[in-house]
């Protein structure tokens, strides 16, 4: 039987796309702050309006409920999270991506697979009529993409110059240099949830889009920030998670050092 799953509609486009680079150099967080921020960032829709339930069910019949934010929701790490890098020529990922993943694993453990290289031109999904921005043309089809690349399950996919940039939100390309989303050139992040275990469904294919075709600068901290969005830190919190910091790492580590579904009152904080 197919596990029950729901579409988890995370934070607004602005919150998930206005991600720059650099280290915040923020002060460390107290235990109480880590607990509070872990809950707030992981429960982005705890106030999702009841009035929207029927509409959600009509659009996604398998979505029998919505995430109430009563415990940790994240990838399962009982098996490694599939990790992909896509490029037009099947090249290896740049060192900055490799370093970002390695730094996350230095604290979270060996939670990702090695990069699987995919040969695919993601620029075909860009709206060329908006050349001064970086938005999709609504042609990306996840099922087709996965079938053509022989992917039996989803995971986290990293891509270069596919970040969502819309001047409706900023005229500065650096302010929208990277994002986490459901597709290249998209500003939307949705999570399919295996309700039986408070873990992500294996149907998820979460894109980590680095760069936006307009010369913006990103670094290892930006990579960690965007991966963290796709791993369960849906909401920004300033200044620690404006980009990246030890405090942001404490929050992510806390989410991943507690079992999926752990109630907030039982959460054990992980700090260095």
N, C-alpha and C positions, 0 to 999 in steps of 0.2 A: 504494500500500500504506500502510495506517495505520501511523505510526511506533510503535515499541515504547515503551511507557510503563510506569512503575511508580508505585505508591502509596508515597510517602515519608512515613512516620509520624514526625512531628517530636516535639518535646519534650512533656512532660506538660501537662495542662490547667493546673495551677497556674503553671508557668513561663511560659505564654503568655497567661494571663489576668490575672495579678496585676500589672498595669501601671498605675501612677499617672501623675502629671504632674510637670512641673518639670525643671530642669536640675541634673545632679549636681555640676557644678563640679569634676569630678575632674581629677587631674593628667594631663598628657599621657603618652602611652604611648611606650615605646622601640620601635625597629624590631623587635626580637626579640619584644616583647609583641604588637605588631600581627600579626605572622606567626602566632604561637601562637593568638591569639584568633580570627583569621580562620578558621583550620582548625577550632578547637573549636566555634565557633558555627555554621559552615556544614556541619559533619559531625555533626549531632545524633544520627544513628543509626549511627555507625561501629561501635558495639558491639551492633548489633541481633542478637539471638540466632539462631543457625542453626536451632534447633528450631522457630522460628516460620515458616520459609520455606514449608513445605508448606501450612500454614494460610493464609498470605498468597496463595499461588498459587490455592488453592481459592476464595477470596473474590474475587480479581481475576485472572482467567485471563491477561490480557495482561501481568501483572507477572512477567516471566521471571527477574528477579533483584531485588536490593535495593541501595540506595545504600551503597557501601563507604567513602565518604569519602576517595577518593584524589585528588580534584581539585575545582576550583571548580564548584559547581552553582548556577545563577542564571537569571534571565530573559535571553533574547537581547536585545541592543540594536541588532542590525542593522536592525531596524525598531522604531518606538516602541512602548512598552508601552501597550496600551489602558487608559484611565482613565475611570471612570464615577462619577457621583454620583447616588444614588437618593433620592427624597423622594416624599411623597404627592401633591404638587402640581407636581412638575417644576421646583422652584425652583433657583436657582443655589446652588452650595456656599457655606458661610460663609467669610469671609475667612481664618479660622484654617486651614482646610483648604488653601485656595489658597496661603497663605504657607508651609505645611509642604512642599508639593510644590515650590514655587519654591526653597526653601532647599536641598532635595535636588538639584534641577537646577542650582543655582548651582555645584555642585562636580562632579556626575556628568555634566553635559551635558543636552541636550534629549532625555531618554530617554522621557518620557511624552507621549502625545497630549494635546490639550486635553480638558477634561472633557466627556464626553457625558452629557447629562442624561436620567435615566430617571424616569418617573412610575409609582410603585408603592408600595403600603402595606406596608412590611415588618413593621409591628406585628401583622399577621395571623399571623405565625409565633411570636409570644410566647405562653408558657404563662401564661394569665391566672389559673390556679388557684394560681400561686406569685407573687402580686402583690408580695410583699416581696423578691423576687429578680428576675432578668432572664434567663430561660432559654427555650429553644425548645420548641415543641410537636410537633416531629418532622413537620411538614407541608411544610417547604421542599423543593422539587424543582428542582435546578439546571437540568435540561434544559427543564422547563416554563417556568421563569423566563426563561431565555435565549431560548426561542422566542417567548414573549409580548412580549419587549422587542426582538425582531429583532436579537439579538446573534449574529453569525456566528462569533465567537471569544471567549474569555475575556479576562482581564486583571485589573486591580485595581479593586475597587468600594468606594467610601466611603459610609458610612451613619451616621446620627445616632441615638443612643439604642438601638442594637442590640447593645451590648457584653454579653458573658456575665458574669453575676454569680450566683454560687452560694454560699450561706452555709456550705456544707460546707467552703469554703476560706477564707472571711473574713466576719466580721460587719460589716466596714467597707466600705461601697460605694465609697469613694474608692480602696481598695486594688485594686479590680477595675473600673476606670473605662473601660478600652478594651482591645481585643484584635484579633488577626489570626486568621482562621478560614476554614472552608469554607462558612459560612452565617451569616446573622444569628442572634444569640442562641446561638451554638455556641461551645464551648471547644476544638474540635478543628481542627488545621491539618494538611492533607494536601497533598502536592505531587505532581503528575503529571510525570514526567520523560521527556523525549525522549532515550532512552539513546544515540542516535547522535551527539549533540552536547553532552551535559552541559548542556542548557538545559531550561527548563520547557516542557512541552507547552502548546500554545495552547488546550487544553481547560480549563486552570486558570481558575477564577473565585475569586479570593482576596478575602475581605471584610475591610476595615479598619473595625472597629466602634468608634465614638467616643461615649462616654457610655452610661449603663446605666439610664436612667429613674428614677434615685434621686438626682439633683441633684449628682453628682460633678463635679469641675472638671478640665478638660483644656485643653491649650494647644498651641502650634505644635510644641514639643518632643515632646509625646505623639504627635502625628500622625506626626512623623518616625520615632519609635521603632516605632510599629505598622506603618508602611509598610516599615521595615527588616526586621521579622519576615517579612513576606510576600515580601521580596526576597532572602532568603537568610541572615539573621542569626536563626537559629532559637532559639538559647540565650541567656539573659541572662548577663552577667558583671558583677560588682560591682567598683567602684562606677560604672564608665564607662557600662554599659548597663543600669543599674537604671532609668533613664529615658533621658537623652540627654546627650552631651558631645562635645567635640572628639575624644576617643579613640574613641568609638563611630563617629563619622563617618569617622575614619581607617580603621577596619576595613571599613565598608561601601564606602568609596571603593576600598580595595584589592581587594575582591571584584569591583568593577565596572570597574576599570582593568586587570584581567587577563582574558584570554579564558576563556570557559567551558571547563572541562576542564583548565585549567592545573594541573599537579601542584604539590603544596605546596612541594616543594624548589625549584621554579622561580618561585615567586610573588615579584612585585616590589611593594614596599610603596609606598603612596600616602599622603603626609602633606603638610600645608600648609606 
